């Protein structure tokens, strides 16, 4: 899938959740925030990590 399509899917899921939680009118007001969040989620999800890097668990 293309990057744009993946981002759109993420955006549509976030928007669907916003409509459920806050209603259609508020979801429209939040559109720019939802698009930004979709981009950020996509970026994190598609980031590549070198296989030799270990997670930094701190206790």
ABEGO torsion letter per residue (X at the ends): XBAAAAAAAAAAAAAAAAAAAAEAAAAAAAAAAAAAAAAAAAAAAABBBBAABBBBBBX
